[in-house]
Amino acid sequence: MARIKIKGMTCNHCVMAVTKALNEIEGIRDVKVDLEKGEAFFEGKCVDMEIVRVKIKKAGYEVV
Ligand SMILES: [Cu+2]
């Protein structure tokens, strides 16, 4: 399981947006987002973290 810290999530809409963005990345599954902690978890093999970073950025948030 991978865990990333995300800056900028403030409500459930943000959680949905981040979840959707992560789910759109090939190889990522079982996405869970913790709004309070500002963290996202997912399963996935050979996931390029740079792709994750860019995808999150495009959704309007930032991987920290
Ligand atoms: Cu929000």
PDB file of the backbone (N, CA, C, O) and the ligand in Angstrom, with CONECT records:
HET     CU  A 101       1
ATOM      1  N   MET A   1       0.842  -1.197   0.000  1.00  0.00           N
ATOM      2  CA  MET A   1       0.000   0.000   0.000  1.00  0.00           C
ATOM      3  C   MET A   1       0.882   1.254   0.000  1.00  0.00           C
ATOM      4  O   MET A   1       1.890   1.336   0.701  1.00  0.00           O
ATOM      5  N   ALA A   2       0.458   2.223  -0.813  1.00  0.00           N
ATOM      6  CA  ALA A   2       1.184   3.490  -0.850  1.00  0.00           C
ATOM      7  C   ALA A   2       0.405   4.526  -0.060  1.00  0.00           C
ATOM      8  O   ALA A   2      -0.825   4.498  -0.007  1.00  0.00           O
ATOM      9  N   ARG A   3       1.142   5.440   0.552  1.00  0.00           N
ATOM     10  CA  ARG A   3       0.498   6.504   1.300  1.00  0.00           C
ATOM     11  C   ARG A   3       1.112   7.825   0.852  1.00  0.00           C
ATOM     12  O   ARG A   3       2.332   7.991   0.862  1.00  0.00           O
ATOM     13  N   ILE A   4       0.259   8.756   0.462  1.00  0.00           N
ATOM     14  CA  ILE A   4       0.783  10.064   0.085  1.00  0.00           C
ATOM     15  C   ILE A   4       0.076  11.141   0.876  1.00  0.00           C
ATOM     16  O   ILE A   4      -1.077  10.996   1.281  1.00  0.00           O
ATOM     17  N   LYS A   5       0.797  12.221   1.082  1.00  0.00           N
ATOM     18  CA  LYS A   5       0.274  13.362   1.811  1.00  0.00           C
ATOM     19  C   LYS A   5      -0.168  14.391   0.775  1.00  0.00           C
ATOM     20  O   LYS A   5       0.578  14.719  -0.148  1.00  0.00           O
ATOM     21  N   ILE A   6      -1.397  14.898   0.939  1.00  0.00           N
ATOM     22  CA  ILE A   6      -1.923  15.848  -0.038  1.00  0.00           C
ATOM     23  C   ILE A   6      -2.338  17.152   0.638  1.00  0.00           C
ATOM     24  O   ILE A   6      -3.041  17.158   1.648  1.00  0.00           O
ATOM     25  N   LYS A   7      -1.880  18.252   0.050  1.00  0.00           N
ATOM     26  CA  LYS A   7      -2.203  19.562   0.588  1.00  0.00           C
ATOM     27  C   LYS A   7      -3.367  20.159  -0.191  1.00  0.00           C
ATOM     28  O   LYS A   7      -3.428  20.042  -1.415  1.00  0.00           O
ATOM     29  N   GLY A   8      -4.291  20.799   0.520  1.00  0.00           N
ATOM     30  CA  GLY A   8      -5.344  21.555  -0.148  1.00  0.00           C
ATOM     31  C   GLY A   8      -6.753  20.986  -0.060  1.00  0.00           C
ATOM     32  O   GLY A   8      -7.704  21.611  -0.529  1.00  0.00           O
ATOM     33  N   MET A   9      -6.895  19.803   0.537  1.00  0.00           N
ATOM     34  CA  MET A   9      -8.243  19.221   0.636  1.00  0.00           C
ATOM     35  C   MET A   9      -8.969  19.824   1.837  1.00  0.00           C
ATOM     36  O   MET A   9      -8.456  19.833   2.955  1.00  0.00           O
ATOM     37  N   THR A  10     -10.194  20.334   1.570  1.00  0.00           N
ATOM     38  CA  THR A  10     -10.927  20.973   2.656  1.00  0.00           C
ATOM     39  C   THR A  10     -12.308  20.383   2.923  1.00  0.00           C
ATOM     40  O   THR A  10     -12.888  20.620   3.982  1.00  0.00           O
ATOM     41  N   CYS A  11     -12.835  19.619   1.975  1.00  0.00           N
ATOM     42  CA  CYS A  11     -14.179  19.091   2.172  1.00  0.00           C
ATOM     43  C   CYS A  11     -14.356  17.785   1.402  1.00  0.00           C
ATOM     44  O   CYS A  11     -13.424  17.303   0.759  1.00  0.00           O
ATOM     45  N   ASN A  12     -15.543  17.226   1.471  1.00  0.00           N
ATOM     46  CA  ASN A  12     -15.786  15.949   0.803  1.00  0.00           C
ATOM     47  C   ASN A  12     -15.722  16.035  -0.718  1.00  0.00           C
ATOM     48  O   ASN A  12     -15.461  15.043  -1.399  1.00  0.00           O
ATOM     49  N   HIS A  13     -15.960  17.225  -1.232  1.00  0.00           N
ATOM     50  CA  HIS A  13     -15.814  17.403  -2.676  1.00  0.00           C
ATOM     51  C   HIS A  13     -14.357  17.185  -3.074  1.00  0.00           C
ATOM     52  O   HIS A  13     -14.061  16.564  -4.095  1.00  0.00           O
ATOM     53  N   CYS A  14     -13.469  17.702  -2.258  1.00  0.00           N
ATOM     54  CA  CYS A  14     -12.031  17.527  -2.513  1.00  0.00           C
ATOM     55  C   CYS A  14     -11.672  16.043  -2.460  1.00  0.00           C
ATOM     56  O   CYS A  14     -10.906  15.546  -3.286  1.00  0.00           O
ATOM     57  N   VAL A  15     -12.231  15.355  -1.489  1.00  0.00           N
ATOM     58  CA  VAL A  15     -11.972  13.917  -1.348  1.00  0.00           C
ATOM     59  C   VAL A  15     -12.402  13.183  -2.613  1.00  0.00           C
ATOM     60  O   VAL A  15     -11.692  12.314  -3.118  1.00  0.00           O
ATOM     61  N   MET A  16     -13.584  13.552  -3.114  1.00  0.00           N
ATOM     62  CA  MET A  16     -14.096  12.935  -4.344  1.00  0.00           C
ATOM     63  C   MET A  16     -13.179  13.225  -5.531  1.00  0.00           C
ATOM     64  O   MET A  16     -12.882  12.342  -6.335  1.00  0.00           O
ATOM     65  N   ALA A  17     -12.742  14.474  -5.623  1.00  0.00           N
ATOM     66  CA  ALA A  17     -11.892  14.886  -6.743  1.00  0.00           C
ATOM     67  C   ALA A  17     -10.560  14.142  -6.717  1.00  0.00           C
ATOM     68  O   ALA A  17     -10.081  13.682  -7.754  1.00  0.00           O
ATOM     69  N   VAL A  18      -9.970  14.028  -5.541  1.00  0.00           N
ATOM     70  CA  VAL A  18      -8.683  13.328  -5.400  1.00  0.00           C
ATOM     71  C   VAL A  18      -8.860  11.829  -5.666  1.00  0.00           C
ATOM     72  O   VAL A  18      -8.039  11.200  -6.334  1.00  0.00           O
ATOM     73  N   THR A  19      -9.938  11.279  -5.133  1.00  0.00           N
ATOM     74  CA  THR A  19     -10.214   9.851  -5.338  1.00  0.00           C
ATOM     75  C   THR A  19     -10.373   9.547  -6.822  1.00  0.00           C
ATOM     76  O   THR A  19      -9.829   8.566  -7.329  1.00  0.00           O
ATOM     77  N   LYS A  20     -11.127  10.401  -7.511  1.00  0.00           N
ATOM     78  CA  LYS A  20     -11.363  10.229  -8.939  1.00  0.00           C
ATOM     79  C   LYS A  20     -10.049  10.320  -9.708  1.00  0.00           C
ATOM     80  O   LYS A  20      -9.759   9.491 -10.571  1.00  0.00           O
ATOM     81  N   ALA A  21      -9.265  11.335  -9.384  1.00  0.00           N
ATOM     82  CA  ALA A  21      -7.985  11.541 -10.074  1.00  0.00           C
ATOM     83  C   ALA A  21      -7.081  10.318  -9.919  1.00  0.00           C
ATOM     84  O   ALA A  21      -6.477   9.857 -10.888  1.00  0.00           O
ATOM     85  N   LEU A  22      -6.995   9.804  -8.707  1.00  0.00           N
ATOM     86  CA  LEU A  22      -6.126   8.640  -8.462  1.00  0.00           C
ATOM     87  C   LEU A  22      -6.652   7.406  -9.184  1.00  0.00           C
ATOM     88  O   LEU A  22      -5.883   6.627  -9.746  1.00  0.00           O
ATOM     89  N   ASN A  23      -7.963   7.238  -9.163  1.00  0.00           N
ATOM     90  CA  ASN A  23      -8.562   6.072  -9.820  1.00  0.00           C
ATOM     91  C   ASN A  23      -8.343   6.073 -11.329  1.00  0.00           C
ATOM     92  O   ASN A  23      -8.383   5.025 -11.973  1.00  0.00           O
ATOM     93  N   GLU A  24      -8.114   7.253 -11.881  1.00  0.00           N
ATOM     94  CA  GLU A  24      -7.907   7.356 -13.326  1.00  0.00           C
ATOM     95  C   GLU A  24      -6.502   6.940 -13.749  1.00  0.00           C
ATOM     96  O   GLU A  24      -6.237   6.745 -14.936  1.00  0.00           O
ATOM     97  N   ILE A  25      -5.618   6.806 -12.790  1.00  0.00           N
ATOM     98  CA  ILE A  25      -4.240   6.412 -13.114  1.00  0.00           C
ATOM     99  C   ILE A  25      -4.163   4.893 -13.256  1.00  0.00           C
ATOM    100  O   ILE A  25      -4.618   4.137 -12.398  1.00  0.00           O
ATOM    101  N   GLU A  26      -3.570   4.482 -14.368  1.00  0.00           N
ATOM    102  CA  GLU A  26      -3.468   3.055 -14.643  1.00  0.00           C
ATOM    103  C   GLU A  26      -2.633   2.361 -13.559  1.00  0.00           C
ATOM    104  O   GLU A  26      -1.552   2.823 -13.194  1.00  0.00           O
ATOM    105  N   GLY A  27      -3.155   1.257 -13.063  1.00  0.00           N
ATOM    106  CA  GLY A  27      -2.412   0.469 -12.084  1.00  0.00           C
ATOM    107  C   GLY A  27      -2.787   0.754 -10.645  1.00  0.00           C
ATOM    108  O   GLY A  27      -2.428   0.005  -9.736  1.00  0.00           O
ATOM    109  N   ILE A  28      -3.519   1.857 -10.443  1.00  0.00           N
ATOM    110  CA  ILE A  28      -3.923   2.213  -9.079  1.00  0.00           C
ATOM    111  C   ILE A  28      -5.320   1.673  -8.794  1.00  0.00           C
ATOM    112  O   ILE A  28      -6.232   1.780  -9.614  1.00  0.00           O
ATOM    113  N   ARG A  29      -5.459   1.085  -7.592  1.00  0.00           N
ATOM    114  CA  ARG A  29      -6.785   0.610  -7.188  1.00  0.00           C
ATOM    115  C   ARG A  29      -6.923   0.741  -5.665  1.00  0.00           C
ATOM    116  O   ARG A  29      -5.973   1.078  -4.959  1.00  0.00           O
ATOM    117  N   ASP A  30      -8.127   0.467  -5.195  1.00  0.00           N
ATOM    118  CA  ASP A  30      -8.420   0.561  -3.760  1.00  0.00           C
ATOM    119  C   ASP A  30      -8.005   1.906  -3.155  1.00  0.00           C
ATOM    120  O   ASP A  30      -7.309   1.960  -2.141  1.00  0.00           O
ATOM    121  N   VAL A  31      -8.442   2.966  -3.789  1.00  0.00           N
ATOM    122  CA  VAL A  31      -8.092   4.306  -3.317  1.00  0.00           C
ATOM    123  C   VAL A  31      -8.921   4.685  -2.092  1.00  0.00           C
ATOM    124  O   VAL A  31     -10.142   4.529  -2.077  1.00  0.00           O
ATOM    125  N   LYS A  32      -8.239   5.181  -1.080  1.00  0.00           N
ATOM    126  CA  LYS A  32      -8.929   5.700   0.092  1.00  0.00           C
ATOM    127  C   LYS A  32      -8.305   7.043   0.447  1.00  0.00           C
ATOM    128  O   LYS A  32      -7.085   7.200   0.438  1.00  0.00           O
ATOM    129  N   VAL A  33      -9.167   8.006   0.758  1.00  0.00           N
ATOM    130  CA  VAL A  33      -8.659   9.328   1.098  1.00  0.00           C
ATOM    131  C   VAL A  33      -9.138   9.711   2.497  1.00  0.00           C
ATOM    132  O   VAL A  33     -10.318   9.597   2.826  1.00  0.00           O
ATOM    133  N   ASP A  34      -8.195  10.163   3.298  1.00  0.00           N
ATOM    134  CA  ASP A  34      -8.499  10.606   4.655  1.00  0.00           C
ATOM    135  C   ASP A  34      -8.431  12.126   4.687  1.00  0.00           C
ATOM    136  O   ASP A  34      -7.349  12.714   4.660  1.00  0.00           O
ATOM    137  N   LEU A  35      -9.596  12.750   4.744  1.00  0.00           N
ATOM    138  CA  LEU A  35      -9.674  14.214   4.698  1.00  0.00           C
ATOM    139  C   LEU A  35      -8.999  14.859   5.908  1.00  0.00           C
ATOM    140  O   LEU A  35      -8.229  15.809   5.761  1.00  0.00           O
ATOM    141  N   GLU A  36      -9.284  14.352   7.083  1.00  0.00           N
ATOM    142  CA  GLU A  36      -8.730  14.932   8.306  1.00  0.00           C
ATOM    143  C   GLU A  36      -7.210  14.925   8.338  1.00  0.00           C
ATOM    144  O   GLU A  36      -6.574  15.906   8.722  1.00  0.00           O
ATOM    145  N   LYS A  37      -6.650  13.811   7.932  1.00  0.00           N
ATOM    146  CA  LYS A  37      -5.186  13.689   7.939  1.00  0.00           C
ATOM    147  C   LYS A  37      -4.548  14.255   6.676  1.00  0.00           C
ATOM    148  O   LYS A  37      -3.338  14.478   6.629  1.00  0.00           O
ATOM    149  N   GLY A  38      -5.373  14.487   5.646  1.00  0.00           N
ATOM    150  CA  GLY A  38      -4.835  14.966   4.385  1.00  0.00           C
ATOM    151  C   GLY A  38      -3.958  13.923   3.723  1.00  0.00           C
ATOM    152  O   GLY A  38      -2.880  14.226   3.210  1.00  0.00           O
ATOM    153  N   GLU A  39      -4.434  12.700   3.742  1.00  0.00           N
ATOM    154  CA  GLU A  39      -3.658  11.603   3.178  1.00  0.00           C
ATOM    155  C   GLU A  39      -4.494  10.766   2.215  1.00  0.00           C
ATOM    156  O   GLU A  39      -5.720  10.700   2.314  1.00  0.00           O
ATOM    157  N   ALA A  40      -3.794  10.134   1.284  1.00  0.00           N
ATOM    158  CA  ALA A  40      -4.459   9.204   0.374  1.00  0.00           C
ATOM    159  C   ALA A  40      -3.681   7.902   0.382  1.00  0.00           C
ATOM    160  O   ALA A  40      -2.454   7.889   0.475  1.00  0.00           O
ATOM    161  N   PHE A  41      -4.423   6.809   0.283  1.00  0.00           N
ATOM    162  CA  PHE A  41      -3.839   5.474   0.273  1.00  0.00           C
ATOM    163  C   PHE A  41      -4.300   4.753  -0.978  1.00  0.00           C
ATOM    164  O   PHE A  41      -5.423   4.948  -1.442  1.00  0.00           O
ATOM    165  N   PHE A  42      -3.439   3.932  -1.513  1.00  0.00           N
ATOM    166  CA  PHE A  42      -3.875   3.124  -2.659  1.00  0.00           C
ATOM    167  C   PHE A  42      -2.973   1.916  -2.833  1.00  0.00           C
ATOM    168  O   PHE A  42      -1.838   1.874  -2.361  1.00  0.00           O
ATOM    169  N   GLU A  43      -3.526   0.941  -3.529  1.00  0.00           N
ATOM    170  CA  GLU A  43      -2.754  -0.235  -3.898  1.00  0.00           C
ATOM    171  C   GLU A  43      -2.318  -0.037  -5.335  1.00  0.00           C
ATOM    172  O   GLU A  43      -3.014   0.608  -6.120  1.00  0.00           O
ATOM    173  N   GLY A  44      -1.195  -0.578  -5.671  1.00  0.00           N
ATOM    174  CA  GLY A  44      -0.759  -0.477  -7.059  1.00  0.00           C
ATOM    175  C   GLY A  44       0.694  -0.842  -7.227  1.00  0.00           C
ATOM    176  O   GLY A  44       1.544  -0.495  -6.407  1.00  0.00           O
ATOM    177  N   LYS A  45       0.964  -1.548  -8.302  1.00  0.00           N
ATOM    178  CA  LYS A  45       2.338  -1.943  -8.599  1.00  0.00           C
ATOM    179  C   LYS A  45       2.902  -1.038  -9.683  1.00  0.00           C
ATOM    180  O   LYS A  45       2.179  -0.610 -10.583  1.00  0.00           O
ATOM    181  N   CYS A  46       4.169  -0.753  -9.595  1.00  0.00           N
ATOM    182  CA  CYS A  46       4.866   0.016 -10.639  1.00  0.00           C
ATOM    183  C   CYS A  46       4.176   1.338 -10.936  1.00  0.00           C
ATOM    184  O   CYS A  46       4.086   1.747 -12.094  1.00  0.00           O
ATOM    185  N   VAL A  47       3.693   2.005  -9.902  1.00  0.00           N
ATOM    186  CA  VAL A  47       3.051   3.295 -10.116  1.00  0.00           C
ATOM    187  C   VAL A  47       4.121   4.386 -10.077  1.00  0.00           C
ATOM    188  O   VAL A  47       4.880   4.504  -9.115  1.00  0.00           O
ATOM    189  N   ASP A  48       4.158   5.173 -11.137  1.00  0.00           N
ATOM    190  CA  ASP A  48       5.117   6.270 -11.240  1.00  0.00           C
ATOM    191  C   ASP A  48       4.615   7.441 -10.377  1.00  0.00           C
ATOM    192  O   ASP A  48       3.589   8.049 -10.680  1.00  0.00           O
ATOM    193  N   MET A  49       5.335   7.738  -9.325  1.00  0.00           N
ATOM    194  CA  MET A  49       4.889   8.786  -8.399  1.00  0.00           C
ATOM    195  C   MET A  49       4.849  10.168  -9.046  1.00  0.00           C
ATOM    196  O   MET A  49       4.126  11.054  -8.591  1.00  0.00           O
ATOM    197  N   GLU A  50       5.628  10.343 -10.103  1.00  0.00           N
ATOM    198  CA  GLU A  50       5.602  11.620 -10.815  1.00  0.00           C
ATOM    199  C   GLU A  50       4.244  11.794 -11.517  1.00  0.00           C
ATOM    200  O   GLU A  50       3.700  12.897 -11.573  1.00  0.00           O
ATOM    201  N   ILE A  51       3.719  10.702 -12.042  1.00  0.00           N
ATOM    202  CA  ILE A  51       2.400  10.734 -12.679  1.00  0.00           C
ATOM    203  C   ILE A  51       1.345  11.074 -11.630  1.00  0.00           C
ATOM    204  O   ILE A  51       0.433  11.859 -11.889  1.00  0.00           O
ATOM    205  N   VAL A  52       1.475  10.486 -10.459  1.00  0.00           N
ATOM    206  CA  VAL A  52       0.542  10.760  -9.360  1.00  0.00           C
ATOM    207  C   VAL A  52       0.600  12.243  -8.994  1.00  0.00           C
ATOM    208  O   VAL A  52      -0.429  12.897  -8.825  1.00  0.00           O
ATOM    209  N   ARG A  53       1.806  12.747  -8.877  1.00  0.00           N
ATOM    210  CA  ARG A  53       2.019  14.153  -8.515  1.00  0.00           C
ATOM    211  C   ARG A  53       1.349  15.100  -9.524  1.00  0.00           C
ATOM    212  O   ARG A  53       0.655  16.043  -9.143  1.00  0.00           O
ATOM    213  N   VAL A  54       1.570  14.833 -10.795  1.00  0.00           N
ATOM    214  CA  VAL A  54       1.019  15.677 -11.868  1.00  0.00           C
ATOM    215  C   VAL A  54      -0.507  15.592 -11.899  1.00  0.00           C
ATOM    216  O   VAL A  54      -1.198  16.598 -12.064  1.00  0.00           O
ATOM    217  N   LYS A  55      -1.011  14.380 -11.738  1.00  0.00           N
ATOM    218  CA  LYS A  55      -2.457  14.153 -11.770  1.00  0.00           C
ATOM    219  C   LYS A  55      -3.161  14.897 -10.632  1.00  0.00           C
ATOM    220  O   LYS A  55      -4.199  15.528 -10.833  1.00  0.00           O
ATOM    221  N   ILE A  56      -2.586  14.814  -9.455  1.00  0.00           N
ATOM    222  CA  ILE A  56      -3.142  15.503  -8.289  1.00  0.00           C
ATOM    223  C   ILE A  56      -3.089  17.013  -8.497  1.00  0.00           C
ATOM    224  O   ILE A  56      -4.021  17.738  -8.150  1.00  0.00           O
ATOM    225  N   LYS A  57      -2.002  17.456  -9.059  1.00  0.00           N
ATOM    226  CA  LYS A  57      -1.811  18.885  -9.331  1.00  0.00           C
ATOM    227  C   LYS A  57      -2.887  19.391 -10.293  1.00  0.00           C
ATOM    228  O   LYS A  57      -3.463  20.461 -10.096  1.00  0.00           O
ATOM    229  N   LYS A  58      -3.143  18.606 -11.328  1.00  0.00           N
ATOM    230  CA  LYS A  58      -4.162  18.977 -12.315  1.00  0.00           C
ATOM    231  C   LYS A  58      -5.551  19.033 -11.689  1.00  0.00           C
ATOM    232  O   LYS A  58      -6.411  19.791 -12.138  1.00  0.00           O
ATOM    233  N   ALA A  59      -5.763  18.235 -10.658  1.00  0.00           N
ATOM    234  CA  ALA A  59      -7.059  18.223  -9.977  1.00  0.00           C
ATOM    235  C   ALA A  59      -7.174  19.417  -9.034  1.00  0.00           C
ATOM    236  O   ALA A  59      -8.257  19.716  -8.531  1.00  0.00           O
ATOM    237  N   GLY A  60      -6.049  20.100  -8.795  1.00  0.00           N
ATOM    238  CA  GLY A  60      -6.074  21.298  -7.971  1.00  0.00           C
ATOM    239  C   GLY A  60      -5.480  21.153  -6.582  1.00  0.00           C
ATOM    240  O   GLY A  60      -5.665  22.009  -5.718  1.00  0.00           O
ATOM    241  N   TYR A  61      -4.754  20.043  -6.379  1.00  0.00           N
ATOM    242  CA  TYR A  61      -4.159  19.801  -5.063  1.00  0.00           C
ATOM    243  C   TYR A  61      -2.670  19.539  -5.208  1.00  0.00           C
ATOM    244  O   TYR A  61      -2.131  19.530  -6.315  1.00  0.00           O
ATOM    245  N   GLU A  62      -2.021  19.329  -4.089  1.00  0.00           N
ATOM    246  CA  GLU A  62      -0.583  19.171  -4.151  1.00  0.00           C
ATOM    247  C   GLU A  62      -0.099  18.012  -3.290  1.00  0.00           C
ATOM    248  O   GLU A  62      -0.459  17.901  -2.118  1.00  0.00           O
ATOM    249  N   VAL A  63       0.723  17.152  -3.886  1.00  0.00           N
ATOM    250  CA  VAL A  63       1.337  16.074  -3.121  1.00  0.00           C
ATOM    251  C   VAL A  63       2.529  16.684  -2.387  1.00  0.00           C
ATOM    252  O   VAL A  63       3.394  17.309  -3.000  1.00  0.00           O
ATOM    253  N   VAL A  64       2.565  16.498  -1.087  1.00  0.00           N
ATOM    254  CA  VAL A  64       3.654  17.096  -0.294  1.00  0.00           C
ATOM    255  C   VAL A  64       4.540  16.021   0.329  1.00  0.00           C
ATOM    256  O   VAL A  64       5.502  16.342   1.027  1.00  0.00           O
TER     257      VAL A  64
HETATM  258 CU    CU A 101     -13.432  20.631  -1.083  1.00  0.00          CU2+
END
